[in-house]
Amino acid sequence: MVQIIDRAGWGFTGWTSPRTVVPVGERTVFEVHYDGGAPVGHIVGTAAPQAIDAEHKGNGWAGIGYSFIVDQLGNIFEGRGWDFQGSFCP
């Protein structure tokens, strides 16, 4: 069984602006982001999505832009998840 750690579970601090909701029935794809690059690549556990969220907010974005994040240990974390449009989508 695959366990996805939800935003509350990794300490998400919220969006800086509203997100676009996409009903599950209208979705055709979702993105999983595997971050192996610096500075996040060596970070595992809840620190991985926290670092990505902080980086994205530091760039002036609303918050974590990916649907899901997988760390170096294979932990899966909810980013925008099933409900919100990813920042990579038009």
VORO-967799 format. One record per atom (N, C-alpha, C, O, CB): y, z, x; residue in one letter; residue number from 0. Coordinates in nm, 3 decimals, always signed. Each point is the difference from the previous one (the first is absolute). Glycine has a CB too. Example, Ala and Ser with C-alpha at 12.3 -4.5 7.8 and 13.67 -1.06 7.14 Angstrom:
! residues 2
+---------+---------+---------+----+-----+
:       v :       w :       u : aa :   i :
+---------+---------+---------+----+-----+
:  -0.569 :  +0.780 :  +1.319 :  A :   0 :
:  +0.119 :  +0.000 :  -0.089 :  A :   0 :
:  +0.120 :  +0.000 :  +0.090 :  A :   0 :
:  -0.002 :  +0.066 :  +0.104 :  A :   0 :
:  -0.115 :  +0.059 :  -0.293 :  A :   0 :
:  +0.222 :  -0.197 :  +0.154 :  S :   1 :
:  +0.119 :  +0.006 :  +0.082 :  S :   1 :
:  +0.109 :  +0.073 :  -0.077 :  S :   1 :
:  +0.111 :  +0.017 :  +0.051 :  S :   1 :
:  -0.174 :  -0.232 :  +0.067 :  S :   1 :
+---------+---------+---------+----+-----+
//
This chain:
! residues 90
+---------+---------+---------+----+-----+
:       v :       w :       u : aa :   i :
+---------+---------+---------+----+-----+
:  -0.118 :  +0.000 :  +0.084 :  M :   0 :
:  +0.118 :  +0.000 :  -0.084 :  M :   0 :
:  +0.125 :  +0.000 :  +0.089 :  M :   0 :
:  +0.008 :  +0.076 :  +0.097 :  M :   0 :
:  -0.134 :  +0.046 :  -0.282 :  M :   0 :
:  +0.221 :  -0.206 :  +0.152 :  V :   1 :
:  +0.125 :  -0.008 :  +0.074 :  V :   1 :
:  +0.100 :  +0.096 :  -0.062 :  V :   1 :
:  +0.020 :  +0.001 :  -0.121 :  V :   1 :
:  -0.065 :  -0.242 :  +0.183 :  V :   1 :
:  +0.107 :  +0.321 :  +0.022 :  Q :   2 :
:  +0.104 :  +0.092 :  -0.048 :  Q :   2 :
:  +0.135 :  -0.051 :  +0.048 :  Q :   2 :
:  +0.020 :  -0.026 :  +0.118 :  Q :   2 :
:  -0.181 :  +0.222 :  -0.116 :  Q :   2 :
:  +0.253 :  -0.209 :  -0.096 :  I :   3 :
:  +0.137 :  -0.038 :  +0.032 :  I :   3 :
:  +0.087 :  +0.124 :  -0.016 :  I :   3 :
:  +0.003 :  +0.061 :  -0.107 :  I :   3 :
:  -0.040 :  -0.304 :  +0.032 :  I :   3 :
:  +0.106 :  +0.280 :  +0.180 :  I :   4 :
:  +0.088 :  +0.117 :  -0.003 :  I :   4 :
:  +0.131 :  -0.044 :  -0.064 :  I :   4 :
:  +0.069 :  -0.087 :  +0.052 :  I :   4 :
:  -0.176 :  +0.190 :  +0.157 :  I :   4 :
:  +0.141 :  -0.042 :  -0.323 :  D :   5 :
:  +0.120 :  -0.041 :  -0.073 :  D :   5 :
:  +0.128 :  +0.045 :  +0.072 :  D :   5 :
:  -0.005 :  +0.078 :  +0.095 :  D :   5 :
:  -0.125 :  -0.066 :  -0.309 :  D :   5 :
:  +0.243 :  -0.064 :  +0.167 :  R :   6 :
:  +0.129 :  +0.030 :  +0.064 :  R :   6 :
:  +0.025 :  +0.151 :  +0.007 :  R :   6 :
:  +0.046 :  +0.050 :  +0.103 :  R :   6 :
:  +0.043 :  -0.269 :  -0.187 :  R :   6 :
:  -0.119 :  +0.291 :  -0.022 :  A :   7 :
:  +0.020 :  +0.146 :  +0.002 :  A :   7 :
:  -0.087 :  +0.064 :  +0.107 :  A :   7 :
:  +0.040 :  +0.099 :  +0.062 :  A :   7 :
:  +0.015 :  -0.102 :  -0.308 :  A :   7 :
:  -0.173 :  -0.051 :  +0.268 :  G :   8 :
:  -0.094 :  +0.055 :  +0.096 :  G :   8 :
:  +0.042 :  -0.015 :  +0.145 :  G :   8 :
:  -0.043 :  +0.077 :  +0.085 :  G :   8 :
:  -0.130 :  -0.126 :  -0.249 :  G :   8 :
:  +0.257 :  -0.052 :  +0.192 :  W :   9 :
:  +0.048 :  -0.015 :  +0.138 :  W :   9 :
:  +0.145 :  +0.042 :  +0.018 :  W :   9 :
:  +0.056 :  -0.017 :  +0.108 :  W :   9 :
:  -0.218 :  -0.168 :  -0.083 :  W :   9 :
:  +0.222 :  +0.240 :  -0.130 :  G :  10 :
:  +0.134 :  +0.057 :  +0.015 :  G :  10 :
:  +0.114 :  -0.097 :  -0.019 :  G :  10 :
:  +0.106 :  +0.017 :  +0.061 :  G :  10 :
:  -0.209 :  +0.141 :  +0.090 :  G :  10 :
:  +0.083 :  -0.260 :  -0.234 :  F :  11 :
:  +0.107 :  -0.097 :  -0.026 :  F :  11 :
:  +0.123 :  +0.070 :  -0.057 :  F :  11 :
:  -0.012 :  +0.087 :  -0.085 :  F :  11 :
:  -0.160 :  -0.267 :  +0.044 :  F :  11 :
:  +0.289 :  +0.141 :  +0.090 :  T :  12 :
:  +0.125 :  +0.066 :  -0.040 :  T :  12 :
:  +0.080 :  -0.076 :  -0.105 :  T :  12 :
:  +0.108 :  +0.045 :  -0.039 :  T :  12 :
:  -0.103 :  +0.053 :  +0.264 :  T :  12 :
:  -0.054 :  -0.211 :  -0.272 :  G :  13 :
:  +0.068 :  -0.073 :  -0.107 :  G :  13 :
:  +0.068 :  -0.127 :  +0.046 :  G :  13 :
:  +0.017 :  -0.024 :  +0.120 :  G :  13 :
:  +0.015 :  +0.239 :  -0.232 :  G :  13 :
:  +0.008 :  -0.294 :  +0.015 :  W :  14 :
:  +0.066 :  -0.128 :  +0.025 :  W :  14 :
:  +0.151 :  +0.021 :  +0.008 :  W :  14 :
:  +0.053 :  +0.091 :  -0.063 :  W :  14 :
:  -0.239 :  -0.215 :  -0.055 :  W :  14 :
:  +0.253 :  +0.040 :  +0.194 :  T :  15 :
:  +0.146 :  +0.007 :  +0.007 :  T :  15 :
:  +0.065 :  -0.090 :  -0.103 :  T :  15 :
:  +0.121 :  +0.006 :  -0.021 :  T :  15 :
:  -0.137 :  +0.047 :  +0.263 :  T :  15 :
:  -0.064 :  -0.138 :  -0.308 :  S :  16 :
:  +0.049 :  -0.086 :  -0.108 :  S :  16 :
:  -0.120 :  -0.032 :  -0.091 :  S :  16 :
:  -0.114 :  +0.020 :  +0.041 :  S :  16 :
:  +0.301 :  -0.120 :  +0.106 :  S :  16 :
:  -0.160 :  +0.052 :  -0.269 :  P :  17 :
:  -0.111 :  -0.027 :  -0.094 :  P :  17 :
:  -0.097 :  -0.105 :  +0.052 :  P :  17 :
:  +0.038 :  -0.086 :  +0.079 :  P :  17 :
:  +0.115 :  +0.145 :  -0.264 :  P :  17 :
:  -0.277 :  -0.052 :  +0.141 :  R :  18 :
:  -0.105 :  -0.095 :  +0.035 :  R :  18 :
:  -0.033 :  -0.085 :  -0.120 :  R :  18 :
:  +0.021 :  +0.042 :  -0.114 :  R :  18 :
:  -0.115 :  +0.116 :  +0.285 :  R :  18 :
:  +0.044 :  -0.279 :  -0.147 :  T :  19 :
:  -0.043 :  -0.090 :  -0.106 :  T :  19 :
:  -0.143 :  +0.032 :  -0.038 :  T :  19 :
:  -0.090 :  -0.005 :  +0.084 :  T :  19 :
:  +0.247 :  -0.175 :  -0.003 :  T :  19 :
:  -0.179 :  +0.213 :  -0.209 :  V :  20 :
:  -0.134 :  +0.029 :  -0.050 :  V :  20 :
:  -0.068 :  -0.131 :  -0.036 :  V :  20 :
:  +0.060 :  -0.086 :  -0.064 :  V :  20 :
:  +0.012 :  +0.313 :  -0.023 :  V :  20 :
:  -0.198 :  -0.241 :  +0.129 :  V :  21 :
:  -0.079 :  -0.117 :  -0.033 :  V :  21 :
:  -0.126 :  +0.050 :  -0.070 :  V :  21 :
:  -0.084 :  +0.063 :  +0.064 :  V :  21 :
:  +0.175 :  -0.198 :  +0.133 :  V :  21 :
:  -0.106 :  +0.108 :  -0.328 :  P :  22 :
:  -0.119 :  +0.046 :  -0.071 :  P :  22 :
:  -0.128 :  -0.052 :  +0.067 :  P :  22 :
:  -0.004 :  -0.113 :  +0.047 :  P :  22 :
:  +0.136 :  +0.119 :  -0.260 :  P :  22 :
:  -0.234 :  +0.077 :  +0.218 :  V :  23 :
:  -0.124 :  -0.035 :  +0.067 :  V :  23 :
:  -0.056 :  -0.132 :  -0.052 :  V :  23 :
:  -0.052 :  -0.080 :  +0.079 :  V :  23 :
:  +0.005 :  +0.324 :  -0.045 :  V :  23 :
:  +0.056 :  -0.268 :  -0.163 :  G :  24 :
:  -0.052 :  -0.124 :  -0.058 :  G :  24 :
:  +0.072 :  -0.125 :  +0.047 :  G :  24 :
:  -0.052 :  -0.111 :  -0.016 :  G :  24 :
:  -0.012 :  +0.244 :  -0.179 :  G :  24 :
:  +0.182 :  -0.119 :  +0.253 :  E :  25 :
:  +0.077 :  -0.114 :  +0.049 :  E :  25 :
:  -0.014 :  -0.021 :  +0.151 :  E :  25 :
:  +0.052 :  -0.098 :  +0.054 :  E :  25 :
:  +0.108 :  +0.137 :  -0.240 :  E :  25 :
:  -0.228 :  +0.050 :  +0.252 :  R :  26 :
:  -0.014 :  -0.012 :  +0.146 :  R :  26 :
:  -0.103 :  -0.105 :  +0.035 :  R :  26 :
:  -0.103 :  -0.013 :  -0.066 :  R :  26 :
:  +0.166 :  +0.253 :  +0.093 :  R :  26 :
:  -0.033 :  -0.314 :  +0.077 :  T :  27 :
:  -0.096 :  -0.099 :  +0.049 :  T :  27 :
:  -0.047 :  +0.035 :  +0.142 :  T :  27 :
:  -0.106 :  -0.046 :  +0.042 :  T :  27 :
:  +0.214 :  -0.128 :  -0.186 :  T :  27 :
:  -0.030 :  +0.253 :  +0.216 :  V :  28 :
:  -0.036 :  +0.042 :  +0.136 :  V :  28 :
:  +0.055 :  +0.139 :  +0.027 :  V :  28 :
:  +0.087 :  +0.049 :  -0.072 :  V :  28 :
:  -0.089 :  -0.289 :  +0.151 :  V :  28 :
:  -0.049 :  +0.302 :  +0.024 :  F :  29 :
:  +0.062 :  +0.120 :  +0.055 :  F :  29 :
:  -0.018 :  -0.007 :  +0.151 :  F :  29 :
:  -0.090 :  -0.068 :  +0.049 :  F :  29 :
:  +0.044 :  +0.207 :  -0.260 :  F :  29 :
:  +0.131 :  -0.071 :  +0.284 :  E :  30 :
:  -0.002 :  -0.006 :  +0.145 :  E :  30 :
:  -0.041 :  +0.135 :  +0.059 :  E :  30 :
:  +0.045 :  +0.105 :  -0.045 :  E :  30 :
:  +0.133 :  -0.281 :  +0.040 :  E :  30 :
:  -0.264 :  +0.171 :  +0.104 :  V :  31 :
:  -0.035 :  +0.118 :  +0.078 :  V :  31 :
:  +0.061 :  -0.023 :  +0.137 :  V :  31 :
:  -0.023 :  -0.103 :  +0.063 :  V :  31 :
:  -0.195 :  +0.150 :  -0.193 :  V :  31 :
:  +0.295 :  +0.050 :  +0.178 :  H :  32 :
:  +0.063 :  -0.014 :  +0.130 :  H :  32 :
:  -0.070 :  +0.090 :  +0.100 :  H :  32 :
:  -0.012 :  +0.121 :  -0.022 :  H :  32 :
:  +0.232 :  -0.178 :  -0.085 :  H :  32 :
:  -0.266 :  -0.001 :  +0.215 :  Y :  33 :
:  -0.061 :  +0.075 :  +0.108 :  Y :  33 :
:  +0.101 :  +0.002 :  +0.114 :  Y :  33 :
:  +0.028 :  -0.104 :  +0.060 :  Y :  33 :
:  -0.267 :  +0.041 :  -0.129 :  Y :  33 :
:  +0.293 :  +0.179 :  +0.098 :  D :  34 :
:  +0.102 :  +0.008 :  +0.103 :  D :  34 :
:  -0.061 :  +0.045 :  +0.130 :  D :  34 :
:  -0.033 :  +0.118 :  +0.016 :  D :  34 :
:  +0.207 :  -0.070 :  -0.188 :  D :  34 :
:  -0.190 :  -0.139 :  +0.264 :  G :  35 :
:  -0.056 :  +0.032 :  +0.131 :  G :  35 :
:  +0.105 :  -0.008 :  +0.109 :  G :  35 :
:  -0.030 :  +0.019 :  +0.118 :  G :  35 :
:  -0.190 :  -0.103 :  -0.195 :  G :  35 :
:  +0.343 :  +0.055 :  +0.038 :  G :  36 :
:  +0.104 :  -0.017 :  +0.100 :  G :  36 :
:  +0.080 :  +0.126 :  +0.026 :  G :  36 :
:  -0.009 :  +0.098 :  -0.073 :  G :  36 :
:  +0.021 :  -0.332 :  +0.005 :  G :  36 :
:  +0.067 :  +0.228 :  +0.174 :  A :  37 :
:  +0.088 :  +0.113 :  +0.035 :  A :  37 :
:  +0.114 :  +0.005 :  -0.100 :  A :  37 :
:  +0.041 :  -0.107 :  -0.047 :  A :  37 :
:  -0.099 :  +0.089 :  +0.293 :  A :  37 :
:  +0.111 :  +0.130 :  -0.282 :  P :  38 :
:  -0.040 :  +0.132 :  +0.049 :  P :  38 :
:  -0.109 :  +0.066 :  -0.085 :  P :  38 :
:  -0.039 :  +0.112 :  +0.030 :  P :  38 :
:  +0.268 :  -0.089 :  +0.060 :  P :  38 :
:  -0.277 :  -0.089 :  -0.192 :  V :  39 :
:  -0.090 :  +0.065 :  -0.095 :  V :  39 :
:  -0.147 :  -0.011 :  +0.039 :  V :  39 :
:  -0.080 :  +0.083 :  -0.043 :  V :  39 :
:  +0.247 :  -0.131 :  -0.133 :  V :  39 :
:  -0.206 :  -0.050 :  +0.254 :  G :  40 :
:  -0.140 :  -0.030 :  +0.027 :  G :  40 :
:  -0.085 :  +0.116 :  +0.046 :  G :  40 :
:  -0.119 :  +0.004 :  -0.029 :  G :  40 :
:  +0.196 :  -0.224 :  +0.083 :  G :  40 :
:  -0.020 :  +0.314 :  +0.017 :  H :  41 :
:  -0.076 :  +0.115 :  +0.050 :  H :  41 :
:  +0.004 :  +0.120 :  -0.094 :  H :  41 :
:  -0.063 :  +0.102 :  +0.026 :  H :  41 :
:  +0.111 :  -0.182 :  +0.203 :  H :  41 :
:  +0.026 :  +0.069 :  -0.338 :  I :  42 :
:  +0.015 :  +0.110 :  -0.094 :  I :  42 :
:  -0.107 :  -0.012 :  -0.109 :  I :  42 :
:  -0.022 :  -0.108 :  -0.053 :  I :  42 :
:  +0.272 :  +0.121 :  +0.099 :  I :  42 :
:  -0.315 :  +0.097 :  -0.077 :  V :  43 :
:  -0.103 :  -0.001 :  -0.104 :  V :  43 :
:  +0.029 :  +0.108 :  -0.103 :  V :  43 :
:  +0.087 :  +0.086 :  +0.020 :  V :  43 :
:  -0.257 :  -0.173 :  +0.145 :  V :  43 :
:  +0.097 :  +0.081 :  -0.276 :  G :  44 :
:  +0.019 :  +0.097 :  -0.107 :  G :  44 :
:  +0.130 :  -0.024 :  -0.073 :  G :  44 :
:  +0.056 :  -0.110 :  +0.004 :  G :  44 :
:  -0.189 :  +0.275 :  +0.125 :  G :  44 :
:  +0.181 :  -0.062 :  -0.196 :  T :  45 :
:  +0.120 :  -0.015 :  -0.084 :  T :  45 :
:  +0.123 :  -0.037 :  +0.081 :  T :  45 :
:  +0.098 :  -0.051 :  -0.056 :  T :  45 :
:  -0.195 :  +0.217 :  -0.100 :  T :  45 :
:  +0.094 :  -0.143 :  +0.287 :  A :  46 :
:  +0.114 :  -0.038 :  +0.084 :  A :  46 :
:  +0.019 :  -0.152 :  +0.004 :  A :  46 :
:  +0.112 :  -0.046 :  +0.021 :  A :  46 :
:  -0.151 :  +0.252 :  +0.117 :  A :  46 :
:  -0.068 :  -0.284 :  -0.158 :  A :  47 :
:  +0.012 :  -0.146 :  +0.005 :  A :  47 :
:  +0.087 :  -0.055 :  -0.113 :  A :  47 :
:  +0.099 :  -0.068 :  +0.029 :  A :  47 :
:  -0.326 :  +0.059 :  +0.078 :  A :  47 :
:  +0.196 :  +0.036 :  -0.235 :  P :  48 :
:  +0.089 :  -0.052 :  -0.105 :  P :  48 :
:  +0.138 :  +0.064 :  +0.004 :  P :  48 :
:  +0.099 :  -0.064 :  -0.035 :  P :  48 :
:  -0.300 :  +0.023 :  -0.106 :  P :  48 :
:  +0.209 :  +0.168 :  +0.185 :  Q :  49 :
:  +0.131 :  +0.064 :  +0.011 :  Q :  49 :
:  +0.087 :  -0.072 :  +0.103 :  Q :  49 :
:  +0.120 :  -0.019 :  -0.022 :  Q :  49 :
:  -0.223 :  +0.240 :  -0.042 :  Q :  49 :
:  +0.044 :  -0.261 :  +0.176 :  A :  50 :
:  +0.074 :  -0.071 :  +0.104 :  A :  50 :
:  +0.046 :  -0.138 :  -0.048 :  A :  50 :
:  +0.113 :  -0.041 :  +0.026 :  A :  50 :
:  -0.244 :  +0.164 :  +0.148 :  A :  50 :
:  +0.043 :  -0.194 :  -0.244 :  I :  51 :
:  +0.036 :  -0.132 :  -0.053 :  I :  51 :
:  +0.111 :  +0.014 :  -0.104 :  I :  51 :
:  +0.096 :  -0.077 :  +0.002 :  I :  51 :
:  -0.330 :  -0.008 :  +0.039 :  I :  51 :
:  +0.222 :  +0.184 :  -0.131 :  D :  52 :
:  +0.103 :  +0.022 :  -0.101 :  D :  52 :
:  +0.134 :  +0.032 :  +0.065 :  D :  52 :
:  +0.103 :  -0.053 :  -0.040 :  D :  52 :
:  -0.279 :  +0.135 :  -0.120 :  D :  52 :
:  +0.174 :  +0.004 :  +0.261 :  A :  53 :
:  +0.124 :  +0.035 :  +0.070 :  A :  53 :
:  +0.060 :  -0.121 :  +0.071 :  A :  53 :
:  +0.122 :  -0.018 :  +0.000 :  A :  53 :
:  -0.208 :  +0.251 :  +0.031 :  A :  53 :
:  +0.000 :  -0.315 :  +0.029 :  E :  54 :
:  +0.048 :  -0.122 :  +0.067 :  E :  54 :
:  +0.065 :  -0.094 :  -0.100 :  E :  54 :
:  +0.108 :  -0.054 :  +0.025 :  E :  54 :
:  -0.289 :  +0.077 :  +0.148 :  E :  54 :
:  +0.116 :  -0.043 :  -0.287 :  H :  55 :
:  +0.053 :  -0.091 :  -0.102 :  H :  55 :
:  +0.132 :  +0.052 :  -0.057 :  H :  55 :
:  +0.095 :  -0.076 :  -0.016 :  H :  55 :
:  -0.329 :  +0.003 :  -0.040 :  H :  55 :
:  +0.240 :  +0.203 :  +0.027 :  K :  56 :
:  +0.125 :  +0.059 :  -0.049 :  K :  56 :
:  +0.108 :  -0.007 :  +0.107 :  K :  56 :
:  +0.117 :  -0.020 :  -0.031 :  K :  56 :
:  -0.246 :  +0.173 :  -0.120 :  K :  56 :
:  +0.091 :  -0.136 :  +0.278 :  G :  57 :
:  +0.094 :  -0.011 :  +0.110 :  G :  57 :
:  +0.059 :  -0.139 :  +0.014 :  G :  57 :
:  +0.109 :  -0.017 :  +0.055 :  G :  57 :
:  -0.234 :  +0.195 :  +0.059 :  G :  57 :
:  +0.052 :  -0.279 :  -0.163 :  N :  58 :
:  +0.049 :  -0.138 :  -0.001 :  N :  58 :
:  +0.089 :  -0.028 :  -0.120 :  N :  58 :
:  +0.048 :  -0.112 :  -0.018 :  N :  58 :
:  -0.254 :  +0.042 :  +0.139 :  N :  58 :
:  +0.228 :  +0.173 :  -0.205 :  G :  59 :
:  +0.082 :  -0.019 :  -0.119 :  G :  59 :
:  -0.077 :  -0.047 :  -0.121 :  G :  59 :
:  +0.060 :  -0.038 :  -0.101 :  G :  59 :
:  +0.125 :  -0.010 :  +0.252 :  G :  59 :
:  -0.317 :  +0.048 :  -0.143 :  W :  60 :
:  -0.082 :  -0.044 :  -0.111 :  W :  60 :
:  -0.029 :  +0.116 :  -0.094 :  W :  60 :
:  +0.028 :  +0.115 :  +0.035 :  W :  60 :
:  -0.131 :  -0.293 :  +0.109 :  W :  60 :
:  +0.049 :  +0.152 :  -0.262 :  A :  61 :
:  -0.022 :  +0.102 :  -0.103 :  A :  61 :
:  -0.108 :  +0.101 :  +0.035 :  A :  61 :
:  -0.004 :  +0.108 :  -0.057 :  A :  61 :
:  +0.076 :  -0.276 :  -0.108 :  A :  61 :
:  -0.158 :  +0.134 :  +0.257 :  G :  62 :
:  -0.113 :  +0.085 :  +0.036 :  G :  62 :
:  -0.115 :  -0.087 :  +0.042 :  G :  62 :
:  +0.016 :  -0.120 :  +0.019 :  G :  62 :
:  +0.059 :  +0.300 :  -0.177 :  G :  62 :
:  -0.191 :  -0.121 :  +0.172 :  I :  63 :
:  -0.117 :  -0.072 :  +0.048 :  I :  63 :
:  -0.020 :  -0.127 :  -0.082 :  I :  63 :
:  +0.000 :  +0.004 :  -0.123 :  I :  63 :
:  -0.106 :  +0.212 :  +0.197 :  I :  63 :
:  +0.088 :  -0.328 :  -0.005 :  G :  64 :
:  -0.003 :  -0.130 :  -0.068 :  G :  64 :
:  -0.138 :  -0.053 :  -0.030 :  G :  64 :
:  -0.014 :  -0.097 :  -0.074 :  G :  64 :
:  +0.223 :  +0.052 :  +0.185 :  G :  64 :
:  -0.313 :  +0.107 :  -0.053 :  Y :  65 :
:  -0.135 :  -0.051 :  -0.013 :  Y :  65 :
:  -0.073 :  +0.064 :  -0.119 :  Y :  65 :
:  +0.031 :  +0.112 :  -0.039 :  Y :  65 :
:  -0.036 :  -0.152 :  +0.286 :  Y :  65 :
:  -0.090 :  -0.033 :  -0.302 :  S :  66 :
:  -0.079 :  +0.054 :  -0.111 :  S :  66 :
:  -0.088 :  +0.115 :  +0.048 :  S :  66 :
:  -0.004 :  +0.105 :  -0.063 :  S :  66 :
:  +0.006 :  -0.330 :  -0.048 :  S :  66 :
:  -0.071 :  +0.204 :  +0.223 :  F :  67 :
:  -0.089 :  +0.101 :  +0.056 :  F :  67 :
:  +0.008 :  -0.006 :  +0.152 :  F :  67 :
:  +0.035 :  -0.104 :  +0.057 :  F :  67 :
:  -0.188 :  +0.089 :  -0.257 :  F :  67 :
:  +0.122 :  +0.126 :  +0.265 :  I :  68 :
:  +0.002 :  +0.010 :  +0.145 :  I :  68 :
:  -0.136 :  +0.053 :  +0.043 :  I :  68 :
:  -0.054 :  +0.091 :  -0.062 :  I :  68 :
:  +0.306 :  -0.052 :  +0.069 :  I :  68 :
:  -0.306 :  -0.095 :  +0.101 :  V :  69 :
:  -0.125 :  +0.049 :  +0.058 :  V :  69 :
:  +0.032 :  +0.045 :  +0.142 :  V :  69 :
:  +0.054 :  -0.077 :  +0.079 :  V :  69 :
:  -0.200 :  -0.078 :  -0.223 :  V :  69 :
:  +0.111 :  +0.280 :  +0.177 :  D :  70 :
:  +0.028 :  +0.048 :  +0.135 :  D :  70 :
:  -0.116 :  -0.032 :  +0.095 :  D :  70 :
:  -0.099 :  -0.060 :  -0.042 :  D :  70 :
:  +0.241 :  +0.244 :  -0.054 :  D :  70 :
:  -0.130 :  -0.145 :  +0.221 :  Q :  71 :
:  -0.100 :  -0.030 :  +0.102 :  Q :  71 :
:  -0.137 :  +0.063 :  -0.029 :  Q :  71 :
:  -0.101 :  -0.046 :  +0.053 :  Q :  71 :
:  +0.288 :  +0.030 :  +0.110 :  Q :  71 :
:  -0.190 :  +0.120 :  -0.246 :  L :  72 :
:  -0.126 :  +0.066 :  -0.034 :  L :  72 :
:  -0.063 :  -0.054 :  -0.129 :  L :  72 :
:  -0.107 :  +0.044 :  -0.040 :  L :  72 :
:  +0.191 :  +0.159 :  +0.157 :  L :  72 :
:  -0.015 :  -0.299 :  -0.181 :  G :  73 :
:  -0.051 :  -0.058 :  -0.124 :  G :  73 :
:  +0.045 :  +0.071 :  -0.126 :  G :  73 :
:  -0.045 :  -0.034 :  -0.109 :  G :  73 :
:  -0.147 :  -0.037 :  +0.239 :  G :  73 :
:  +0.281 :  +0.169 :  -0.117 :  N :  74 :
:  +0.057 :  +0.065 :  -0.119 :  N :  74 :
:  +0.088 :  -0.099 :  -0.074 :  N :  74 :
:  +0.073 :  -0.077 :  +0.063 :  N :  74 :
:  -0.079 :  +0.304 :  +0.050 :  N :  74 :
:  -0.001 :  -0.226 :  -0.244 :  I :  75 :
:  +0.079 :  -0.091 :  -0.083 :  I :  75 :
:  +0.104 :  +0.081 :  -0.075 :  I :  75 :
:  -0.031 :  +0.099 :  -0.065 :  I :  75 :
:  -0.164 :  -0.260 :  +0.041 :  I :  75 :
:  +0.320 :  +0.117 :  +0.035 :  F :  76 :
:  +0.111 :  +0.070 :  -0.064 :  F :  76 :
:  +0.072 :  -0.093 :  -0.096 :  F :  76 :
:  +0.019 :  -0.118 :  +0.028 :  F :  76 :
:  +0.008 :  +0.265 :  +0.175 :  F :  76 :
:  +0.011 :  -0.093 :  -0.318 :  E :  77 :
:  +0.077 :  -0.075 :  -0.097 :  E :  77 :
:  +0.143 :  -0.015 :  +0.050 :  E :  77 :
:  +0.065 :  +0.098 :  +0.036 :  E :  77 :
:  -0.210 :  -0.014 :  -0.225 :  E :  77 :
:  +0.193 :  -0.206 :  +0.191 :  G :  78 :
:  +0.140 :  -0.028 :  +0.027 :  G :  78 :
:  +0.066 :  -0.027 :  -0.135 :  G :  78 :
:  +0.029 :  +0.093 :  -0.076 :  G :  78 :
:  -0.077 :  -0.187 :  +0.310 :  G :  78 :
:  +0.072 :  -0.032 :  -0.263 :  R :  79 :
:  +0.052 :  -0.034 :  -0.133 :  R :  79 :
:  -0.113 :  -0.001 :  -0.102 :  R :  79 :
:  +0.024 :  +0.004 :  -0.121 :  R :  79 :
:  +0.160 :  -0.140 :  +0.226 :  R :  79 :
:  -0.307 :  +0.131 :  -0.056 :  G :  80 :
:  -0.116 :  +0.014 :  -0.087 :  G :  80 :
:  -0.019 :  -0.114 :  -0.097 :  G :  80 :
:  +0.041 :  -0.114 :  +0.024 :  G :  80 :
:  -0.011 :  +0.353 :  -0.003 :  G :  80 :
:  -0.093 :  -0.205 :  -0.133 :  W :  81 :
:  -0.035 :  -0.098 :  -0.103 :  W :  81 :
:  +0.117 :  -0.030 :  -0.092 :  W :  81 :
:  +0.001 :  -0.104 :  -0.066 :  W :  81 :
:  -0.235 :  +0.183 :  +0.077 :  W :  81 :
:  +0.334 :  +0.009 :  -0.017 :  D :  82 :
:  +0.103 :  -0.011 :  -0.101 :  D :  82 :
:  +0.127 :  -0.075 :  +0.042 :  D :  82 :
:  +0.066 :  -0.063 :  -0.084 :  D :  82 :
:  -0.156 :  +0.272 :  -0.001 :  D :  82 :
:  +0.125 :  -0.202 :  +0.212 :  F :  83 :
:  +0.129 :  -0.056 :  +0.042 :  F :  83 :
:  -0.018 :  -0.124 :  +0.085 :  F :  83 :
:  -0.094 :  -0.011 :  +0.079 :  F :  83 :
:  +0.191 :  +0.239 :  -0.086 :  F :  83 :
:  -0.005 :  -0.322 :  -0.012 :  Q :  84 :
:  -0.001 :  -0.123 :  +0.079 :  Q :  84 :
:  +0.026 :  +0.033 :  +0.146 :  Q :  84 :
:  +0.091 :  +0.078 :  +0.031 :  Q :  84 :
:  -0.012 :  -0.210 :  -0.229 :  Q :  84 :
:  -0.156 :  +0.076 :  +0.287 :  G :  85 :
:  +0.020 :  +0.019 :  +0.143 :  G :  85 :
:  +0.127 :  -0.068 :  +0.047 :  G :  85 :
:  +0.045 :  -0.097 :  -0.060 :  G :  85 :
:  -0.291 :  +0.114 :  +0.091 :  G :  85 :
:  +0.303 :  +0.034 :  +0.076 :  S :  86 :
:  +0.124 :  -0.057 :  +0.052 :  S :  86 :
:  -0.022 :  -0.139 :  +0.058 :  S :  86 :
:  +0.096 :  -0.074 :  +0.020 :  S :  86 :
:  -0.015 :  +0.305 :  +0.027 :  S :  86 :
:  -0.205 :  -0.266 :  -0.019 :  F :  87 :
:  -0.036 :  -0.130 :  +0.058 :  F :  87 :
:  -0.010 :  -0.108 :  -0.107 :  F :  87 :
:  -0.020 :  -0.117 :  +0.032 :  F :  87 :
:  -0.101 :  +0.236 :  +0.151 :  F :  87 :
:  +0.135 :  -0.081 :  -0.311 :  C :  88 :
:  -0.014 :  -0.094 :  -0.112 :  C :  88 :
:  +0.137 :  -0.051 :  -0.043 :  C :  88 :
:  +0.098 :  +0.075 :  +0.002 :  C :  88 :
:  -0.307 :  +0.044 :  -0.080 :  C :  88 :
:  +0.217 :  -0.246 :  +0.040 :  P :  89 :
:  +0.129 :  -0.053 :  -0.048 :  P :  89 :
:  +0.039 :  +0.060 :  -0.135 :  P :  89 :
:  +0.105 :  -0.034 :  -0.054 :  P :  89 :
:  -0.150 :  -0.179 :  +0.177 :  P :  89 :
+---------+---------+---------+----+-----+
//
